[in-house]
Amino acid sequence: MDKAISRLLRKKNGELDFKSLLKFMKESGIKFKNRKLVKVYGIATYYAVYLDMDKLTSHFNNRMIWYIILHEIAHFKRIKKIGKDNVIKFLSSEDFDEFCNHIIGEEIIADRYACFVFYLFHKETFPREATQQLEKLSRNLEYRGFIRGLFGKIKNDEENYKKLFKSYIR
């Protein structure tokens, strides 16, 4: 884990215990990297989870920071479970609806995981209205517009997968 992530999370104080989040992150075995990100606050790839700690800590309250980190952990775990080749295959679908359904399905899973783990740590329900709410048709359709720019970029090629994610990292 980048030292900046650890340092910034250790500085957080308030009602939530960030030491337990840091421990959870370390025990996950995931590489966490602090990077400037474009249009997003965190991004999970097959190789690491990237977090824009400046944006996270300046834009969000402690609950949301916890939630976003747990959400990205979920993505990473799912990518590892599904396997890099299958992830690349799903992201290379030539059918836009199939492509969107895969990504939105993964987003819903990550939202649910983050809410569940948040509850396990805090015995408090994370507000559903603070999640992406992609089960709602209007949010789902809006998200399809957001991910349209990803469609057709990977083409079953790991180098294209790497390039796509590197385009979000500054």
C-alpha positions as CSV (number, residue, x, y, z in Angstrom):
1,M,0.0,0.0,0.0
2,D,1.3,3.4,-0.9
3,K,2.4,5.3,2.3
4,A,0.3,8.3,1.3
5,I,-2.9,6.2,1.6
6,S,-1.9,4.8,5.0
7,R,-0.9,8.3,6.2
8,L,-4.1,10.0,5.1
9,L,-6.4,7.4,6.5
10,R,-4.5,7.3,9.8
11,K,-5.1,11.1,10.1
12,K,-8.9,10.7,9.7
13,N,-10.8,11.0,12.9
14,G,-14.3,10.9,14.0
15,E,-16.9,8.2,14.6
16,L,-15.4,5.6,12.2
17,D,-12.3,3.6,13.0
18,F,-9.9,4.0,10.0
19,K,-7.3,1.7,11.6
20,S,-9.7,-1.2,11.2
21,L,-10.1,-0.3,7.5
22,L,-6.4,-0.1,7.0
23,K,-6.0,-3.5,8.6
24,F,-8.7,-4.9,6.4
25,M,-6.9,-3.4,3.3
26,K,-3.5,-4.7,4.3
27,E,-4.9,-8.2,5.1
28,S,-6.6,-8.3,1.6
29,G,-3.2,-8.6,-0.1
30,I,-4.3,-6.0,-2.7
31,K,-1.9,-3.4,-3.9
32,F,-3.4,0.0,-3.2
33,K,-1.9,2.9,-5.1
34,N,-2.5,6.6,-4.6
35,R,-2.8,8.3,-7.9
36,K,-4.5,11.3,-9.5
37,L,-7.5,9.9,-11.3
38,V,-9.6,11.4,-14.1
39,K,-13.4,11.4,-13.6
40,V,-13.3,8.8,-10.9
41,Y,-12.3,8.5,-7.2
42,G,-11.1,4.9,-7.3
43,I,-10.6,2.2,-9.9
44,A,-9.9,-1.5,-9.6
45,T,-7.9,-3.4,-12.2
46,Y,-6.5,-6.9,-12.3
47,Y,-3.2,-5.5,-11.0
48,A,-4.1,-3.0,-8.2
49,V,-6.7,-0.7,-6.7
50,Y,-6.0,3.0,-7.5
51,L,-7.4,5.6,-5.2
52,D,-7.3,9.4,-5.6
53,M,-6.8,10.2,-1.9
54,D,-6.8,13.9,-2.4
55,K,-10.2,13.8,-4.1
56,L,-11.6,11.3,-1.6
57,T,-10.6,13.2,1.5
58,S,-11.6,16.6,0.1
59,H,-14.9,15.6,-1.4
60,F,-16.4,13.0,0.9
61,N,-17.3,12.4,4.5
62,N,-15.7,9.4,6.4
63,R,-18.6,7.1,5.7
64,M,-18.4,7.7,1.9
65,I,-14.6,7.2,2.0
66,W,-15.1,3.8,3.7
67,Y,-17.8,2.9,1.2
68,I,-15.7,3.8,-1.9
69,I,-12.7,1.9,-0.7
70,L,-14.8,-1.2,0.1
71,H,-16.5,-0.8,-3.3
72,E,-13.1,-0.9,-5.1
73,I,-12.0,-3.9,-3.0
74,A,-15.1,-5.7,-4.2
75,H,-14.3,-5.0,-7.8
76,F,-10.7,-6.3,-7.3
77,K,-11.9,-9.5,-5.7
78,R,-14.5,-10.1,-8.4
79,I,-11.9,-9.5,-11.1
80,K,-9.6,-12.0,-9.5
81,K,-12.4,-14.5,-9.0
82,I,-13.7,-14.2,-12.6
83,G,-10.1,-14.2,-14.0
84,K,-8.3,-11.6,-16.1
85,D,-9.1,-13.4,-19.4
86,N,-12.8,-13.6,-18.7
87,V,-13.0,-9.9,-17.5
88,I,-11.3,-8.9,-20.7
89,K,-13.7,-11.1,-22.7
90,F,-16.7,-9.5,-21.0
91,L,-15.4,-6.0,-21.5
92,S,-14.8,-6.8,-25.1
93,S,-18.4,-7.8,-25.9
94,E,-19.5,-6.5,-29.3
95,D,-23.1,-6.3,-28.0
96,F,-23.6,-3.0,-26.2
97,D,-26.5,-4.3,-24.0
98,E,-24.5,-7.3,-23.0
99,F,-21.5,-5.1,-22.3
100,C,-23.6,-2.7,-20.2
101,N,-25.3,-5.5,-18.3
102,H,-22.0,-7.0,-17.3
103,I,-20.6,-3.7,-16.0
104,I,-23.8,-2.6,-14.3
105,G,-24.1,-6.1,-12.7
106,E,-20.6,-5.8,-11.4
107,E,-21.3,-2.3,-10.1
108,I,-24.4,-3.6,-8.2
109,I,-22.4,-6.4,-6.7
110,A,-19.7,-4.0,-5.6
111,D,-22.3,-1.6,-4.1
112,R,-23.9,-4.5,-2.2
113,Y,-20.5,-5.8,-0.9
114,A,-19.5,-2.4,0.3
115,C,-22.8,-1.9,2.1
116,F,-22.5,-5.4,3.7
117,V,-18.9,-5.0,4.8
118,F,-19.6,-1.5,6.1
119,Y,-22.4,-3.0,8.2
120,L,-20.1,-5.8,9.5
121,F,-17.6,-3.2,10.7
122,H,-20.0,-0.6,12.1
123,K,-23.3,-2.4,12.8
124,E,-24.9,0.4,10.9
125,T,-26.6,0.3,7.5
126,F,-25.0,2.4,4.8
127,P,-27.7,4.5,3.2
128,R,-28.8,3.0,-0.1
129,E,-29.5,6.5,-1.5
130,A,-25.7,7.2,-1.2
131,T,-24.9,4.3,-3.5
132,Q,-25.2,4.3,-7.3
133,Q,-28.7,2.8,-7.1
134,L,-28.2,1.1,-10.5
135,E,-31.2,-1.1,-9.8
136,K,-33.4,1.9,-10.6
137,L,-34.1,2.2,-14.4
138,S,-33.3,5.9,-14.6
139,R,-29.9,5.5,-12.9
140,N,-29.2,2.4,-15.0
141,L,-29.9,4.3,-18.2
142,E,-27.8,7.3,-17.1
143,Y,-24.9,4.9,-16.2
144,R,-25.1,3.3,-19.7
145,G,-24.4,6.8,-21.1
146,F,-21.5,7.2,-18.8
147,I,-19.9,3.8,-19.8
148,R,-20.6,4.2,-23.6
149,G,-17.1,5.6,-24.1
150,L,-15.6,2.3,-22.8
151,F,-17.5,0.2,-25.3
152,G,-15.3,-1.3,-28.1
153,K,-12.0,-0.2,-26.6
154,I,-10.5,-3.5,-25.3
155,K,-11.1,-5.9,-28.2
156,N,-9.9,-9.0,-26.3
157,D,-6.4,-7.6,-25.9
158,E,-4.7,-7.2,-22.5
159,E,-2.6,-4.3,-23.7
160,N,-5.9,-2.4,-24.6
161,Y,-7.2,-3.3,-21.1
162,K,-4.1,-1.7,-19.6
163,K,-4.3,1.3,-21.9
164,L,-7.9,1.9,-21.0
165,F,-7.2,2.0,-17.3
166,K,-4.0,4.0,-17.6
167,S,-6.1,6.7,-19.4
168,Y,-7.8,7.3,-16.0
169,I,-4.5,7.6,-14.1
170,R,-2.4,10.8,-14.1
